Amino acid sequence: MQKENEYIPLVEQVMEIRKRGEVPLAFIRTYGCQQNVADSEQIKGFLAEMGYDFTDSPENADFILFNTCAVREHAEDRVFGNVGALKSLKRKHPSILIALCGCMMEQEHIAQRIYKSFPFVGLVFGTNCIHQLPEMMYKCLVDGRRLVVRGNQDTVIYEDIPKKRDGTFKAWLPIMYGCDNFCTYCIVPYVRGRERSRNPEEVINEAKTLIESGYKEITLLGQNVNSYGKGLPEEEKMTFAQLIAEIDKIEGDYLLRFMTSHPKDCSKELIDTIANSKHISTHLHLPFQSGSDRILKRMNRHYDRAKYMEIIRYAKEKIPNVSLTSDIIVGFPGETYEDFKETVSLVEEVGFTSLFTFIYSPRKGTPAAKMDDPISYEEKNKWFQELLSVQEKISAKRCADMVGKQYKVLVEGYTNHNNELQARTSGNIIVELPCGEENLVGQFCIVEITQAKNWILKGKII
């Protein structure tokens, strides 16, 4: 990182000449998952050290960056549309540097399309290149040539990258990067690389700093947090359950969340740790994707329905108020309606608080994209609507059972109409509260649930 830090003042000097206003401005747009948000916070950290301030308008920016997502086709289409809209802006202000980074850029066909179709994009870099940002920007700004840096297989985790966090009371804390699971539908292992874990001492110290700085909610991030510990030297070995148990020991008034857990690695040790903790959320997001063993095998998920239900039953036994959520793919290649009904029956058996449901979207470069997929999108959409209807009834009953009970919530902000506060329970359920004279945003409070509307609750502050 010493070499990279040498470029920080050099970029700052160049921007003294190139800036259009009093200070150079940067516009950052982030697509996709929370890991991308955390990556953007590192990018903003570098930019702040290089003298940039930030703007919500690309028209005012000297540097424009889109941090992209490759998980679903819709996200890619949005990126292409929004990048194309910058062509006239670059023509009007040639000094603007436009950059693209993130998961999309690690796909060869996407990088080629960007290079050929969007010549006004000056910098393209992949997921493992953020530590090189000052050097890459300096070369683009001084040489005026387009730069593509991707395919980096560097397994080093750079701990001293600066961060400019978006929130003041909620923080993202990556604990590991990459994925070794290679689910047949998923592009992540190909664009994020193999699993590597951060040093536990670094993670614990960062968590402690956040708590001491007043952060109320910390979310640990990883493509599969349950795999934490892979790649660590023997003397640093620690399981994910041991890591969160250590963080839970830190004194303070805070809530610890994590995502995402893979069922094949979700241990009883982890569930016991949550049950015995002071600060860990009672929300467990455990994606099962399909209730059919045949489809789970085609997905390469490494567990079956019985294994998944064993975890669920143990979690319900040890954490009586556990809130369970999951991801589901509808219409995976080769799935029949009978397979789909097994998914529905699992949803009914578990009684999830809420679901993140998706119609299968093929990702070029994954094994599933080559599988026969005879079921039409229209038919898949019917299944999708059927699943939503089932889950809506479950969510409505779950929320109705909460009426009259009291919960500790974190007030996150205001609703869209600004006439109510929006808060969230430890179980990750939204509660809308009447505004009072005191500003409670960023604070914990006790509420009583007064009304249930499907998966949104109404409450009053006690």
N, C-alpha and C positions, 0 to 999 in steps of 0.2 A: 504493500500500500504506500510505501514511501515514495516510489516512483510516481504513482498516481497523484499523490498530494502535491508534488512539484508542479503539476499542471494547473492546479486550482488558481494560484495568482496570475498565471499566464492567461487563462480564460478571462479572468477579471479585467486584466489590462486591455485585451482585445475588445471586450464589450464596452469599455469606456468610450471607444471610438464608434462602435457599431450600434449602440443603443439608440432607440428612437425617442425616448423620454428622459426624465431625470435619472431613472435607474432602469437597467434591463429587466424586462418582465418575462415570466414563463407561464405558459398555459399547459396544464397536465390533465389529460382525460384518461381514466382508468376503467377498463372493462373487466368483467369476470369476477373471480373469487377473491377472498380476503387475502390470500397470499399475494395477489397482484397489488392489492391496496398497500400491503406492507412493503412490497418492492418500490412502489411509487413514493412511499415515505422516505426511503433511502435516496431515491433520485432527487427528491425535493431537498433532502439534507445536503447533498452535494451542490445543488444549484444555489442554495442559500449561502453556502460557504464561498461560492464563486461570484457573489454579489447580486444575485437575482432576487427580485421580489416576485409575487405571484398575482395573476389576474384570472378572473372568471370568463374573460372574453378573448378568443383567439385573435380577434381583430387588433387588439392592443399589444399582442405578445411579440417579443423578439425571438423566443424559442417556443415551439409547439411540439408536444410529445403525446402520442397515443400509446398507452400500455395495453397490449391486446390479449384477447382470450381465444383459445382454439377449441374449447370443449364442445361448442355447438355452432352449427352453421349460421344461425341467426346473428350471433355475436360477430362473426366474421363479415357477414353482409353489412352490418352497421358500420364496421370499421372502414370498409371500402367506400361506402357512401360518404362518410364524414371526411375521409382523406381526400376524396375527389373534389369536395366542396372547397378545399384549401387552394386549389390551383389558381383561382383569380386573386386570392390574397397574396400568394407568392409573387404573382406577376406585378401586383401593385407595390409590394414592398420586397424587393429581391434580397434584402439583407436578412430576412427571416430564415432561421434554420428550423426545418421540419424533420422530426424524428419519429420512428416507429420502433417499439421494442415489445418484449413479451413472448408468449407462447406461439402466437401465429407466425412470428418471424423465424422460429426454429423449424418450420416446415419448408422444404426446398421449393415446392411448387408455389407456395405463397410468396417466398422471398423473390423468386423469379418474376412473378406477376407484378410485385411492387416495383422491382427494378425496371421492368419494361414499360409498364403502364402509368407509373407515377414518377416521372423524371425530376419533379420538383421536391421529392423527398430526399433529403441530403444525408440522413443517417439512419441505418437499420442495425439493431443489435439484439442479441438473444438473451435468454433468461439467466445465463451464468456470466454475464459481461458487465453488470452494473458497476463493479469496482473499477472498471476502465473508463467510466463516463467522462471524467475531466480530460483524459488524453484524447478520447474519440472526438469530443466537442472541439478541442483545440485544433486538431488536424482538419476537421471540416471547416472551421471558421477561418483558419489561416490559408490552407491550401485551396479551399473552394471546390474540392472534389467530393464526390459521393463516397460514402464509406459504409461497407457492410461487414459486420463482425458477428459471426454466429457459429454454431456448431462447437462451442467451447466445451470440452469434456473435463475441464478443471474441477477437481473434487474439493479444492480448498474452500473453507468457509471463512470469509473475511469479516472479522469481528469489529473492526474499527471504522466501518462505514457510518458517516453521520446520518441522523434521522431528523426529519421535520414532521412530527406527528400531526394528523388531521384533527384529532380530538383532544379534549382537555380532561376528560374523565373516563374515556373508554380507549383501550390500547390493544393493538395487535402485537403478539410476541411470537415470531417464528422459532420453533425449536428444532426443526429438521427440514430438509429439502429433498425433492425427488421422490420416485416411487419404483418399487421392484415388483409390483403385483401383476402388471401386464394383463389386466382385464381386456378381453378381446374387442370391446367397444371403445376403449379409452386411449386417447392420444397423449395423456400426461407423461408416461414414462419416456416417450420419445422426444418430448419438448422440454421436460424438466430434468431429465437425467436420472441416475440411480440414487438410491437413498443414502443420505449422509446426515449425521446428527451433530448438532452443536454441542460444545463442551458443556456439561451440566452446571459447572460453576458459573460460566458466562450467563446461562439462562437464568439461574437463581439470582445472580447479582442484578441482572436487568430487571427482573420481576421486583426485587427489593427496591431498586431505584424508582420504579414506577409507583409502587405503593407509597413510598416516602414522599413522592412528589404530588400525592393526592389523587392518583387514578383509582377509580372505584370499581372498574370492571376490566379484567385482563383476559384476553382470549389467546390461548396457546394454539399455534398453527403448524400444520404439517399435512402433506397429502395423505399420510396415514400415521397419525400420532402414536398409535399403539405399537408401531415398529421402532419407536424412539430407542436409541442405544446402538443401532447398527452403525458400524464404522468407527466406533469409539475405541481408543486404546484400552487394553485390559484393565489398567489402573483407574480408568474413568467410567467403566461399565456401570450403567444404571438403567432400569426399566422405566417405562413411562409412568407406571404406578408409583415407583419410588421417587421419580422427579416431582410429580404433583404433590406427593406427600411432603417433600422437603419445602416446596413453595408454600404449602398450606400452613407450615409452621411460622411463617413470617407474620408478625403482629400487625394488625391494622383492620380497618373496616373496608373490606373489598370482596368482590366476587370473582372466582376463577372459573373460566369456561375453557373448552377446548374443542377443536374440530380438525380433521374428521376421523372417526374411528372406523376401522375395518373389522367386520364381524369375525374373521378368521383369527384375529390377534387380540380380540377383546377378552381379557382374562378375568377370572374371579377376583384376583388380587386387585385389579383396577376398580371393580365394583365395590369391593370391601373398603378400599381407600376412600371412595366417594362417600360411602355410607358413614364412615367414621370421621369425616372431615369437618372443619369449621367454616371453610370459605368456598369449597368447590360446589359448583352449580349442580342441582338435581336434574338437569336436562341432559339426556344421553341421545345424541344423534348417531344412529347406527344404520347406515344404508343397507337394505337387503336386496334391492333391485328387482328381484322376482321371487315368487313363492313356489315356483316349479323347480324341482331338482334337475330336470332335464335341461332347462334353460340356464340355470346357475352353472351347470357344467359347461355349456356352450359359451357362457360368459367368462369362464375360467376364474370363478370367484373363490374356490378352495374351501367352501363350506356347503352344507345342505340345509334344508328347512329345519330338520330336527336339531342340528347344531345351533342354528339361529334362535329357535324357540327355547332351547336350554339356557342360552344367555339371557333372554328376555325374562324367563321365569325367575332366574336367580336375581336379576336386577330388581324385579318387583318385590321379591321376598326381602331383600336386604335394604332397599330404598323405597319404603311404602309410598312416598309421594313423588316417585320418579316420573318425569315427563319424557316420553319417548317420541322421537321423530325419525323420519327415514327418507331415502331417495328411492324412486321406482322408475324403471324404464318400461314403457308400454310399447309392445310391438317389436320386440327384438327379433332379428332375422330367424325364421323358423318357428317362432312362437305361434301356437294355436289358441283358439278361444278357450280350450280346456286348460291350457297352461295359464292363460290370463286369469281364469276363475280361481286357480290355486293362489294367485297373488291376492285376489279379492278376499279369499277365505282367510289368508294370513293377516291381512289388514283388520278383518273383523275379529280375529282371535286375539290380536295384540291390543287393539284399541289405542292407536297412535293419537297423540295430541294434534299433530298436523303432518302433512306429507309434502315433499317436493317431487312432483310427478312430471315426467317428460315423455313425449313420443320419441322413439328411437331416431337419432340423427346420425347417419354414417359419417365417419371421419376417415378421410383418405390416409392410407398408411397403416390402418389397423386391420387385424384379421377379420373382424365382423363385417367390414366394408366389402369383403369378397364373398360373403355368405349369401346363399339364395334367400330372397326376401319376397315371397309371393303375395303377402297380405297387403292390400291397398291402404294408402294413407287414410282414405275415408273410413274404412273399416276400423283401423287403429284408433281413429278419433272417436268413434262410437264407444270403443272399449275405454278410452281415456275418460270420456264423459261419465260412463258408468262408474268408474273408479272414484271420480270426484264426488259423485252423488253419495256413494257409500261413506267416504271419509267425511263429508259434510255433516252427515247425521251423527257420526261418532264424535266429531269435534263439538258439535252443538250439545250433545249429552255431557261430554267431559266438562265443558265450560258451565253448563247449567248446574252441575254438581258442586261447582266452586262458589256459587252464590251464597252469601251469608258468612263465608269464611274470611279469615284475615291472612294477609301475606305481606312479606317484606319485598318491596319493589325498588328498582332504580329508575328515577325520573330521567328520561332521555331527551325530552324536548317538548315541542308543541305539535298538535295535530295540524293537518293541512289548512284547516280553517282558523288556526291560531286561537280558538276559543276553548280549547281543552289541552291538558297536559297528556303526554304519552309516556307511560312507564312500562316496565317489563319485570315479570317475576323471575325467580331463580329457574323456574321451569321453562323460561323463554316464551311466556304467553303475554301478549300485549294487554295492558289495562289503561283505559282512558279515564282521566280524572278531571274534575272541575278546577279551573285556575283559582288560585288564592292570592292574597296580598304578598305572601312570601315567595321569592324566587327559589323553587326547589329543583331546578334543572341541574343534573349532576349529583343529586343527593339521594340517599336511601330514605324511605319512609314506610310506615305501616298503613296498609289500606284494607278496607272491607269491601268485598265484591257485592255490588248491589244489583247488577243486571248482566245477563249473558246474551251476546249476539254472535252465534256460531263460534268463531275462534277469537273474537275480540270481546273483552270484558269492560264493563263500566264499574267504577268504584268510587269510594269516598275516602279521604285521608282521615286516619284515626289520630 
